[in-house]
Amino acid sequence: MTTDTSPRGFSRRALLAGTAATLGALAAPPLAAPARAQARTDRPIEVLVLGAGMSGLTAALALQRRGHKVTVIERQARIGGRLLSLPLGDGMFTEAGGGHFRSDMPLVLNYVRHFNLPLLSLNDGLPVYMVDGKTAKSADITNWPWDLTSEERNVTVSANLNRYLFRAGLDTNTVLSPDWPDQDLLDRLDDITLEDLLRPVGASPAFLKLLAANAGLFTPYAQTLSIIPDLAYHFGDQNVFRIQGGNNRLPMAMANALGRGNIVLDAQVVRIDQTGPRIRVGTKDGKEFTGDAIVSTIPFSVMDEVEVTPAWSAGKARMFAEMEWDKTIKVIVKTREPTWLAHNVRGWPMAGGDRPWERFIDITGNEPGGHGSGFFYLNGENADRVLAAPREVRAQQVVDIFQQDLPGLLGDVVSVSDFAWSEQPWIRGSFGSTPVGGGWMVKEWTAPEGRIHFAGDFTTLKTGWVEGAIESGLRAARQIDPEARPLSGAR
Ligand SMILES: Cc1cc2nc3c(=O)[nH]c(=O)nc-3n(C[C@H](O)[C@H](O)[C@H](O)COP(=O)(O)OP(=O)(O)OC[C@H]3O[C@@H](n4cnc5c(N)ncnc54)[C@H](O)[C@@H]3O)c2cc1C
């Protein structure tokens, strides 16, 4: 099994240099916002947190502030999990994983503010669509060539979607509450795809294709329950940002606040034994840890590599086996200039279609450097096609098809590389979500297994979002200590 997580086209040295640059930027103590006073527990315990991604670090910090002894055990030699920022040269960074945040993500904003991290503003999507062989810009709304209904004409994809959600008894605000959905709604939305939900309230097949071009080809066929919060982020808020110098500055700052001595890197957990009075955790290289409780953020996609005693309950074993994992590939492009702006297309996404390039996401925004920065965001069969091609050409071929389909948008390309999430041995996928009929998992992931508590964005319906990762880390921390709180802010 390879453990090399270098993206194709980036040398390992460049990657490490980028990490060092990020570390350098953090060498000065962060200008933390004053933390609210937090009463300490009079019954401290020892907690082992498995995984140093956003959910694990959130849980660890919340429990440490209550006075518990926390040790984070991380399989990789790096911190941040699916927040992985890669240097593009000229002071620019791209994001292999979590790429952007929105202003309706209060937890993310709290943590970014707490560490005083600088933000770059990005543009929300004003894409060019290429669907069914026809091309039109979303800005040129009166001339769309698709077979839309009369009420779908002259209205953006976002406004149409919000109208249909309203008709179906939903909206893009309430679905983001940590308490959403109640049992009735869960039962109603569990067994249907988004297409099943939207067609009866008037959505045409042509509209669904445009929606897929804008939000990802999987969108209409995803389980309604798990796709609705995703749509709320994409179509409920237009304010998009990322962290200057790389989004992984956030987990790095959290790790520094926790104390690097409390984090053990390069330690793959392979064994958990909770039969004795103390839980015992063993790593692949023979280290052993003991504790009173565990927060596991190990992605369910690689849980088969962990041996537990006693064995997982039937519900947990079924959940680990049946959760569905996407295999996103990003084809990362740096251009001489963000040429597409002159064509009046931009943002998240700048282009979307039913073509092998699927979507191009422009993350340039106001990043200094003057170049254009973006990536093709490929899933499903588009990701399969790239994975099946020879490594040396697989990223470039995507760019070539795009250049033929929509000439002139990218202008001069400076560099092309790719990052394939299914090739990362520590997760073997990108996002875990509930399949159609998988709503039972919501209760299952919330329930501890003995003294093991579960976190990770895949243990929320905000899967694929840092907001969900933080939310899950807080939930797991509160299961261990109900007084555990986020770093700052009220929730
Ligand atoms: C392609 C892509 C695009 C995304 N885009 C966005 C976006 O635009 N906005 C947004 O908000 N979010 C986005 N996300 C999601 C965001 O990155 C995640 O929500 C968040 O980083 C998940 O944090 P986590 O702690 O839940 O999981 P992870 O970050 O996956 O952390 C799990 C950790 O567990 C470790 N681990 C695994 N096995 C073991 C083991 N056996 N022992 C010890 N440790 C182990 C892993 O190495 C990893 O560090 C994106 C993700 C991807 C992949």
The ligand as a Tripos MOL2 file, in Angstrom:
@<TRIPOS>MOLECULE
LIG
   53    58     1     0     0
SMALL
NO_CHARGES

@<TRIPOS>ATOM
      1 C1        -12.6970   17.1170   -2.7350 C.3       1 LIG1
      2 C2        -13.2450   17.7450   -1.4820 C.ar      1 LIG1
      3 C3        -13.8250   18.9940   -1.5400 C.ar      1 LIG1
      4 C4        -14.3470   19.5850   -0.3920 C.ar      1 LIG1
      5 N1        -14.8570   20.8580   -0.4630 N.ar      1 LIG1
      6 C5        -15.2930   21.4700    0.6770 C.ar      1 LIG1
      7 C6        -15.6640   22.8300    0.6690 C.ar      1 LIG1
      8 O1        -15.5780   23.4920   -0.3620 O.2       1 LIG1
      9 N2        -16.0990   23.3890    1.8290 N.ar      1 LIG1
     10 C7        -16.1590   22.6880    3.0040 C.ar      1 LIG1
     11 O2        -16.5580   23.2480    4.0310 O.2       1 LIG1
     12 N3        -15.7670   21.3960    3.0330 N.ar      1 LIG1
     13 C8        -15.3360   20.7850    1.9160 C.ar      1 LIG1
     14 N4        -14.8870   19.4880    1.9490 N.ar      1 LIG1
     15 C9        -15.0920   18.7290    3.1750 C.3       1 LIG1
     16 C10       -14.0660   19.0120    4.2620 C.3       1 LIG1
     17 O3        -12.7820   18.8600    3.7450 O.3       1 LIG1
     18 C11       -14.3540   18.0170    5.3760 C.3       1 LIG1
     19 O4        -15.6760   18.2400    5.8540 O.3       1 LIG1
     20 C12       -13.4550   18.0840    6.6010 C.3       1 LIG1
     21 O5        -12.1300   18.3930    6.2770 O.3       1 LIG1
     22 C13       -13.5660   16.7280    7.2800 C.3       1 LIG1
     23 O6        -12.9220   16.7060    8.5210 O.3       1 LIG1
     24 P1        -13.0730   15.3940    9.3910 P.3       1 LIG1
     25 O7        -12.2980   15.5820   10.6320 O.co2     1 LIG1
     26 O8        -14.4970   15.0530    9.5060 O.co2     1 LIG1
     27 O9        -12.4270   14.2200    8.5280 O.3       1 LIG1
     28 P2        -10.9540   14.0930    7.9460 P.3       1 LIG1
     29 O10       -10.4110   15.4240    7.6230 O.co2     1 LIG1
     30 O11       -11.0320   13.0910    6.8470 O.co2     1 LIG1
     31 O12       -10.1120   13.5030    9.1640 O.3       1 LIG1
     32 C14       -10.0050   12.1370    9.4300 C.3       1 LIG1
     33 C15        -8.5930   11.8860    9.9470 C.3       1 LIG1
     34 O13        -8.5140   10.5550   10.4080 O.3       1 LIG1
     35 C16        -7.2220   10.0670   10.0770 C.3       1 LIG1
     36 N5         -7.2270    8.6080   10.1090 N.ar      1 LIG1
     37 C17        -7.7410    7.7520    9.1950 C.ar      1 LIG1
     38 N6         -7.5430    6.4800    9.5950 N.ar      1 LIG1
     39 C18        -6.8970    6.5340   10.7830 C.ar      1 LIG1
     40 C19        -6.4100    5.5420   11.6840 C.ar      1 LIG1
     41 N7         -6.5780    4.2370   11.4570 N.pl3     1 LIG1
     42 N8         -5.7500    5.9600   12.7940 N.ar      1 LIG1
     43 C20        -5.5760    7.2820   13.0600 C.ar      1 LIG1
     44 N9         -6.0270    8.2540   12.2290 N.ar      1 LIG1
     45 C21        -6.6930    7.8830   11.1180 C.ar      1 LIG1
     46 C22        -6.9940   10.6310    8.6970 C.3       1 LIG1
     47 O14        -5.6340   10.5890    8.3340 O.3       1 LIG1
     48 C23        -7.5460   12.0410    8.8470 C.3       1 LIG1
     49 O15        -6.5540   12.9690    9.2540 O.3       1 LIG1
     50 C24       -14.3210   18.8860    0.8370 C.ar      1 LIG1
     51 C25       -13.7260   17.6300    0.8970 C.ar      1 LIG1
     52 C26       -13.1930   17.0570   -0.2480 C.ar      1 LIG1
     53 C27       -12.5600   15.7020   -0.1490 C.3       1 LIG1
@<TRIPOS>BOND
     1     1     2 1
     2     2     3 ar
     3     2    52 ar
     4     3     4 ar
     5     4     5 ar
     6     4    50 ar
     7     5     6 ar
     8     6     7 ar
     9     6    13 1
    10     7     8 2
    11     7     9 ar
    12     9    10 ar
    13    10    11 2
    14    10    12 ar
    15    12    13 ar
    16    13    14 ar
    17    14    15 1
    18    14    50 ar
    19    15    16 1
    20    16    17 1
    21    16    18 1
    22    18    19 1
    23    18    20 1
    24    20    21 1
    25    20    22 1
    26    22    23 1
    27    23    24 1
    28    24    25 2
    29    24    26 1
    30    24    27 1
    31    27    28 1
    32    28    29 2
    33    28    30 1
    34    28    31 1
    35    31    32 1
    36    32    33 1
    37    33    34 1
    38    33    48 1
    39    34    35 1
    40    35    36 1
    41    35    46 1
    42    36    37 ar
    43    36    45 ar
    44    37    38 ar
    45    38    39 ar
    46    39    40 ar
    47    39    45 ar
    48    40    41 1
    49    40    42 ar
    50    42    43 ar
    51    43    44 ar
    52    44    45 ar
    53    46    47 1
    54    46    48 1
    55    48    49 1
    56    50    51 ar
    57    51    52 ar
    58    52    53 1
@<TRIPOS>SUBSTRUCTURE
     1 LIG1         1 GROUP 0 **** ****
